Amino acid sequence: MLNISEISNACVKCGKCIPVCTIHDINRDESTSPRGFLDLISAYENKELELDKNLKKTFESCFLCTNCVEACPNHLRVDSAIEKMRFDIAKKFGIAWYKKIAFILLRQRKILDLLAKLGYVFQSCAFKLQNKNLGMKAKFNFALIKKERLLPSLSKKSFLNSCKDFIDNQGEKNIGIFIGCLANYSYTNTGFALLEICKHLKINVDLLKEQACCGAPHYFTGDFKSVEVLAKKNIIYFEEKLKTLDYIIVPEATCSAMLNIDYEHFFKMQGDEEWAQRAKNVSSKILLATKYLYEYTNLEELLKTKKRIMTKIAYHDPCHARKMQGVFKEPRALLKCNYNFKELLNSNECCGFGGVSMQTEHYDKALEVGIKKAQNIQKSDIEIISAECSACRMQISNALEYKKIPTQFLHPLELIAKILQD
């Protein structure tokens, strides 16, 4: 079981975490720094501090970017300690009704399929639709959206409902695809691009139609009951599917990190060693898409036989890819084969998405961090920015639109599939 007192007591206050902390960068207060969070946790655990609304607001302001974990000499899991605090916060104050509705829907895919279909039909009545790559503009006074912002538009048909259960590409390798909710309902071109790549590589694909939401939104908000339900459902499903599949690949950094790392952390936090071990066992066969394509296929060699184009692109490192899974060279190596690749200024800094609570209760802070990212993109003088994460896509696209910066956002798989199709 996770002992958050051990984490907070192990901090020696060296301060190496502070310069890289996303929230401290825009809110320079010791309480909103990693060591400040740990001090507050220690006081709370020792019953020296009562859990009130001010403390709730403080702990919900963390972006969970894990910069501090990477910078810490002892790699203290500050993120896990804060996630446990959010569970206590949810128990005491409850979860906002609109979050509860969203979390219930994410547990019920058939209902979500129906609502997404209805949403596609009526979204043009409620929102100002932009082009397909951008999304839709929304402005209304509701807890979710407090000012005009760009949201991803819904697709006419979800990715999973648009494809056969199994696609036989006459190959020897068999993989499953865990698509992720945003790519399933909004950024569907991500999934179709992955299918295109698998077709060229002659890799057979199981769409894993019974997959459930990874549970990341619930986990980061303290809804641990839902996390347990979703995690166990997915683990059982993966255990069965991996009897015939080589790997399960995920084109979403957040989903991949949740399946690969946070499931095990979650069950250990609950003191459930059996399920923690089962989560660890399946995680050895779950890979972020670019990592799999770079390390286990001949995609790089194939791309080198294709034409190079002069489009200037850069890659943003999702926190859940580089910091949590160590994936950063793989997408770059693949994209450099055919594009005029440039390193983004501060590519490793958080984009500021931060999860459901940050996007609702602390949207102004999320936007402030997103604007910094958008300005770095503008200074980098590129035409396309790419990241293997739909949450980053949503956040960065909104910031680019807010600052009227014309840079386009495309998933690295979309950029690769375009080369193979030409």
Backbone hydrogen bonds, N-H to C=O, Kabsch-Sander energy under -0.5 kcal/mol:
donor,donor_aa,acceptor,acceptor_aa,energy
4,I,2,L,-0.8
6,E,3,N,-0.6
7,I,3,N,-1.2
8,S,4,I,-2.5
9,N,5,S,-2.8
10,A,6,E,-1.4
11,C,7,I,-0.6
11,C,8,S,-0.7
18,I,15,G,-0.8
20,V,17,C,-0.8
21,C,17,C,-0.6
21,C,18,I,-1.2
25,D,21,C,-1.5
26,I,22,T,-0.7
26,I,23,I,-0.7
27,N,23,I,-1.5
29,D,27,N,-2.6
32,T,29,D,-1.3
33,S,30,E,-0.8
37,F,33,S,-3.0
38,L,34,P,-2.2
39,D,35,R,-2.0
40,L,36,G,-2.3
41,I,37,F,-2.4
42,S,38,L,-2.5
43,A,39,D,-2.3
44,Y,40,L,-2.4
45,E,41,I,-2.9
46,N,42,S,-2.0
47,K,44,Y,-1.5
48,E,43,A,-3.1
49,L,43,A,-1.0
52,D,50,E,-1.1
56,K,52,D,-2.4
57,K,53,K,-2.3
58,T,54,N,-1.9
59,F,55,L,-2.5
60,E,56,K,-1.8
61,S,57,K,-0.6
61,S,58,T,-1.0
62,C,59,F,-0.7
70,E,66,T,-1.9
71,A,67,N,-2.1
72,C,68,C,-2.2
75,H,72,C,-1.4
78,V,76,L,-2.3
81,A,77,R,-1.8
82,I,78,V,-2.2
83,E,79,D,-2.5
84,K,80,S,-2.1
85,M,81,A,-1.8
86,R,82,I,-2.3
87,F,83,E,-1.3
88,D,84,K,-1.8
89,I,85,M,-2.4
90,A,86,R,-2.5
91,K,87,F,-2.1
92,K,88,D,-2.0
93,F,89,I,-3.1
94,G,90,A,-1.6
99,K,96,A,-0.6
100,K,96,A,-2.4
101,I,97,W,-2.3
102,A,98,Y,-1.8
103,F,99,K,-3.0
104,I,100,K,-2.5
105,L,101,I,-2.3
106,L,102,A,-2.1
107,R,103,F,-0.7
107,R,104,I,-0.8
108,Q,104,I,-0.5
108,Q,105,L,-1.4
109,R,107,R,-0.5
112,L,108,Q,-2.3
113,D,109,R,-2.7
114,L,110,K,-1.7
115,L,111,I,-2.5
116,A,112,L,-2.6
117,K,113,D,-1.9
118,L,114,L,-2.3
119,G,115,L,-2.8
120,Y,116,A,-2.2
121,V,117,K,-1.5
122,F,118,L,-2.2
123,Q,119,G,-1.7
125,C,122,F,-1.4
126,A,122,F,-1.1
127,F,123,Q,-2.5
128,K,137,K,-2.1
129,L,127,F,-0.9
130,Q,135,G,-3.2
134,L,131,N,-1.1
135,G,131,N,-1.6
136,M,151,L,-3.5
137,K,128,K,-3.6
138,A,149,R,-2.5
142,F,140,F,-1.3
142,F,145,I,-1.7
145,I,142,F,-0.5
149,R,138,A,-2.0
151,L,136,M,-3.2
151,L,149,R,-0.5
155,S,185,Y,-2.7
159,F,184,N,-2.6
162,S,158,S,-0.6
162,S,159,F,-1.1
163,C,160,L,-0.8
167,I,205,V,-3.3
168,D,166,F,-0.6
169,N,167,I,-0.9
173,K,202,K,-0.6
175,I,204,N,-2.6
176,G,247,Y,-2.3
177,I,206,D,-2.0
178,F,176,G,-0.5
178,F,249,I,-2.2
179,I,177,I,-0.7
184,N,180,G,-1.6
185,Y,181,C,-2.2
186,S,182,L,-2.5
187,Y,182,L,-2.2
188,T,186,S,-1.6
190,T,187,Y,-1.7
192,F,188,T,-2.0
193,A,189,N,-2.3
194,L,190,T,-1.8
195,L,191,G,-2.1
196,E,192,F,-2.0
197,I,193,A,-2.2
198,C,194,L,-2.4
199,K,195,L,-2.0
200,H,196,E,-1.8
201,L,197,I,-1.8
202,K,198,C,-0.6
202,K,199,K,-0.7
203,I,198,C,-2.6
204,N,173,K,-2.6
205,V,167,I,-2.5
206,D,175,I,-2.8
207,L,165,D,-2.9
207,L,205,V,-0.5
211,Q,208,L,-2.0
213,C,106,L,-0.8
219,Y,215,G,-2.7
220,F,216,A,-2.5
221,T,217,P,-0.5
221,T,218,H,-0.8
222,G,218,H,-0.8
222,G,219,Y,-0.8
223,D,218,H,-2.3
224,F,222,G,-1.8
227,V,223,D,-1.6
228,E,224,F,-2.3
229,V,225,K,-1.8
230,L,226,S,-2.8
231,A,227,V,-3.1
232,K,228,E,-2.2
233,K,229,V,-1.9
234,N,230,L,-2.5
235,I,231,A,-2.8
236,I,232,K,-2.3
237,Y,233,K,-2.0
238,F,234,N,-3.2
239,E,235,I,-2.7
240,E,236,I,-1.6
241,K,237,Y,-2.4
242,L,238,F,-3.0
243,K,240,E,-1.3
244,T,241,K,-1.9
245,L,241,K,-1.0
246,D,174,N,-3.3
247,Y,174,N,-0.9
248,I,285,K,-2.9
249,I,176,G,-3.0
249,I,247,Y,-0.5
250,V,287,L,-2.3
253,A,388,E,-2.0
256,S,252,E,-2.6
257,A,253,A,-2.6
258,M,254,T,-2.2
259,L,255,C,-2.6
260,N,256,S,-2.9
261,I,257,A,-2.6
262,D,257,A,-2.1
263,Y,258,M,-1.9
265,H,261,I,-1.9
266,F,262,D,-3.1
267,F,263,Y,-2.3
268,K,264,E,-2.1
269,M,265,H,-2.3
270,Q,266,F,-1.4
271,G,268,K,-1.1
272,D,267,F,-3.0
273,E,271,G,-1.0
276,A,272,D,-1.8
277,Q,273,E,-2.3
278,R,274,E,-1.9
279,A,275,W,-2.5
280,K,276,A,-2.1
281,N,277,Q,-2.4
282,V,278,R,-2.0
283,S,279,A,-1.8
284,S,280,K,-0.9
284,S,281,N,-0.6
285,K,282,V,-1.9
286,I,283,S,-1.6
287,L,248,I,-2.3
287,L,285,K,-0.5
289,A,250,V,-2.6
291,K,288,L,-0.6
292,Y,288,L,-2.1
293,L,289,A,-2.7
294,Y,290,T,-2.1
295,E,291,K,-2.5
296,Y,292,Y,-2.8
297,T,293,L,-0.6
299,L,293,L,-0.7
302,L,298,N,-2.3
303,L,299,L,-2.9
304,K,300,E,-1.6
305,T,301,E,-0.5
305,T,302,L,-1.2
306,K,303,L,-1.5
309,I,338,N,-3.2
313,I,311,T,-0.6
313,I,340,N,-1.9
314,A,384,I,-1.7
316,H,386,S,-3.2
317,D,347,S,-2.0
321,A,318,P,-1.6
322,R,318,P,-2.2
323,K,319,C,-0.9
324,M,319,C,-1.3
325,Q,321,A,-1.0
326,G,322,R,-1.0
327,V,321,A,-2.4
328,F,326,G,-0.7
332,R,328,F,-0.9
333,A,329,K,-2.7
334,L,330,E,-1.8
335,L,331,P,-2.4
336,K,332,R,-2.5
337,C,334,L,-0.7
338,N,335,L,-1.0
339,Y,335,L,-1.7
340,N,311,T,-1.7
341,F,339,Y,-1.6
342,K,313,I,-2.8
347,S,344,L,-1.2
349,E,346,N,-1.7
359,Q,355,G,-2.1
360,T,356,V,-1.0
361,E,357,S,-1.4
362,H,357,S,-1.3
363,Y,360,T,-0.8
365,K,362,H,-0.6
366,A,362,H,-2.0
367,L,363,Y,-3.0
368,E,364,D,-2.0
369,V,365,K,-2.0
370,G,366,A,-2.4
371,I,367,L,-2.7
372,K,368,E,-1.5
373,K,369,V,-1.8
374,A,370,G,-2.6
375,Q,371,I,-2.6
376,N,372,K,-1.8
377,I,373,K,-2.1
378,Q,374,A,-2.2
379,K,375,Q,-2.2
380,S,376,N,-1.3
381,D,378,Q,-1.2
382,I,377,I,-0.6
383,E,312,K,-2.7
384,I,312,K,-1.8
385,I,408,Q,-3.0
386,S,314,A,-1.9
389,C,387,A,-1.5
393,R,389,C,-1.9
394,M,390,S,-2.6
395,Q,391,A,-2.3
396,I,392,C,-3.2
397,S,393,R,-2.4
398,N,394,M,-1.7
399,A,395,Q,-2.1
400,L,396,I,-2.8
401,E,397,S,-2.3
402,Y,398,N,-2.4
403,K,399,A,-2.0
404,K,401,E,-1.0
405,I,400,L,-2.9
408,Q,383,E,-2.5
410,L,385,I,-1.9
414,E,411,H,-0.8
415,L,411,H,-1.8
416,I,412,P,-2.2
417,A,413,L,-2.6
418,K,414,E,-1.9
419,I,415,L,-1.2
420,L,416,I,-1.9
421,Q,417,A,-2.1
422,D,418,K,-1.4
